Amino acid sequence: MSFDWNRKLLKYHLASALRPDANTALLQGLAKTALDTRAGRANDRYNVPVFLQYAVGVNFALNLDRLDTVLELGSGYSSLLWGTLAPEGTRIFSVDGKPVDAYDIREPLRAVAHRVRFVTGPTLTREQYRAFYDGQTRAEFLGLPVAALREHLGPFVRPAQRSPYAAALDLPADSGALAPAVDARLFEGGGLRCLSRLLPQPWEADARFCAPQGPTALDGVLAEAETFDAVFYDCGEFSTLPEWTLTSGRIRPGGLAVFHDVYFPKSVKTFLLCALLAASPDWDVLYHDTTTPQGLLVARRR
Ligand SMILES: C[S@@+](CC[C@H](N)C(=O)[O-])C[C@H]1O[C@@H](n2cnc3c(N)ncnc32)[C@H](O)[C@@H]1O
């Protein structure tokens, strides 16, 4: 796959890596283009590397031979990038339980609303959420033997500061001790423990984002769009795994899955999916960011 950068973003990306004050320059640039209108935005300059990682994911999609339909799960800054950079004809759906008007960046989001279809509502019903997290320890996870996933988990386990998941599981902060401790918590008898059993409190808390019954906002999108050229997974901590089961089959061969928050125990959102795709014969991992605490992974369906 050939890869071209949007030149402006490349400039910011390099500047951000090479010059300590460049993030401020990027924010000033965003303010000038009216993309960033928050009060006190200078205080948010530490989030810029995350924004640039989103930009990397979007850039991969822009390099596809065709980009007809994009699905984003979890709206926000990333929606601004899709809305500003995707070609005119691309259909972009962005699903989130939070309405656009509730965002501090509502003005720039409204400004791209002619390009991005913001679909407000839950991605899952409570029944779908609970059915996925059935409490069982699994020998197979989403079609692959757990042994294969376990072998590929290493790159997605990293020490995290102030992680509620690390605290709940009593994980050590030391990187040498972390990997064996994570392995001991996640696996029993060669099987993968269910996250709902490992982390019952945050799992129960996330259930509140789900709909009492369907159809959900995501059902609406899936009824309208047959296949996706790219899906960006950046929604709920526990909702992302069941969202994957509903959407991944719709990613066309050659299409992309882009994951944000790929490290455990900072997040539980996508680390299992990233290990799964690294192990899977059906996917090629094209990119894995190790420079931000959240990380990003881009994989292409074979
Ligand atoms: C990490 S944020 C998204 C960040 C966004 N991509 C950005 O660039 O700023 C996750 C979002 O997922 C939404 N969310 C979490 N669980 C959800 C669910 N089950 N259904 C719909 N939205 C959900 C939250 O409202 C939140 O806005």
The ligand as a Tripos MOL2 file, in Angstrom:
@<TRIPOS>MOLECULE
LIG
   27    29     1     0     0
SMALL
NO_CHARGES

@<TRIPOS>ATOM
      1 C1        -12.9790    8.3030   23.9380 C.3       1 LIG1
      2 S1        -14.4590    9.1360   23.6140 S.3       1 LIG1
      3 C2        -14.3690    9.4520   21.9100 C.3       1 LIG1
      4 C3        -13.2740   10.4010   21.5510 C.3       1 LIG1
      5 C4        -13.3470   10.9200   20.1260 C.3       1 LIG1
      6 N1        -12.9940    9.9170   19.1390 N.3       1 LIG1
      7 C5        -12.4730   12.1420   19.9660 C.2       1 LIG1
      8 O1        -11.7260   12.1910   18.9780 O.co2     1 LIG1
      9 O2        -12.5380   13.0730   20.7810 O.co2     1 LIG1
     10 C6        -15.6430    7.8670   23.7560 C.3       1 LIG1
     11 C7        -17.0710    8.2670   23.4560 C.3       1 LIG1
     12 O3        -17.8460    7.0750   23.4410 O.3       1 LIG1
     13 C8        -19.1650    7.3890   23.8770 C.3       1 LIG1
     14 N2        -19.7790    6.1240   24.3170 N.ar      1 LIG1
     15 C9        -19.3450    5.2790   25.2740 C.ar      1 LIG1
     16 N3        -20.1220    4.1830   25.3170 N.ar      1 LIG1
     17 C10       -21.0880    4.3540   24.3780 C.ar      1 LIG1
     18 C11       -22.1720    3.5550   23.9110 C.ar      1 LIG1
     19 N4        -22.4140    2.3550   24.4130 N.pl3     1 LIG1
     20 N5        -22.9390    4.0580   22.9270 N.ar      1 LIG1
     21 C12       -22.6740    5.2680   22.3660 C.ar      1 LIG1
     22 N6        -21.6600    6.0500   22.7460 N.ar      1 LIG1
     23 C13       -20.8740    5.5890   23.7430 C.ar      1 LIG1
     24 C14       -19.0000    8.4590   24.9430 C.3       1 LIG1
     25 O4        -20.1250    9.2960   24.9440 O.3       1 LIG1
     26 C15       -17.7240    9.2000   24.4760 C.3       1 LIG1
     27 O5        -18.0410   10.3980   23.8390 O.3       1 LIG1
@<TRIPOS>BOND
     1     1     2 1
     2     2     3 1
     3     2    10 1
     4     3     4 1
     5     4     5 1
     6     5     6 1
     7     5     7 1
     8     7     8 2
     9     7     9 1
    10    10    11 1
    11    11    12 1
    12    11    26 1
    13    12    13 1
    14    13    14 1
    15    13    24 1
    16    14    15 ar
    17    14    23 ar
    18    15    16 ar
    19    16    17 ar
    20    17    18 ar
    21    17    23 ar
    22    18    19 1
    23    18    20 ar
    24    20    21 ar
    25    21    22 ar
    26    22    23 ar
    27    24    25 1
    28    24    26 1
    29    26    27 1
@<TRIPOS>SUBSTRUCTURE
     1 LIG1         1 GROUP 0 **** ****
